[in-house]
């Protein structure tokens, strides 16, 4: 078996980042009203409403 050679593209190129962003937005679909409401509340309340400790999960 021969090893395949892959060329890794750097992600710091603006055109590649724009392609990933466009694909992500296309796959994400439309943002629902409920999601928008959560985002608006999160923006208004800030970090003080973020969970801490065990509620935040395990950090690796």
Secondary structure, 3 states (H helix, E strand, C coil): CCCCCCCCCCCCCHHHHHHHHHHHHHHHCCCCHHHHHHHHHHHHHHHHHCCCHHHHCCCC
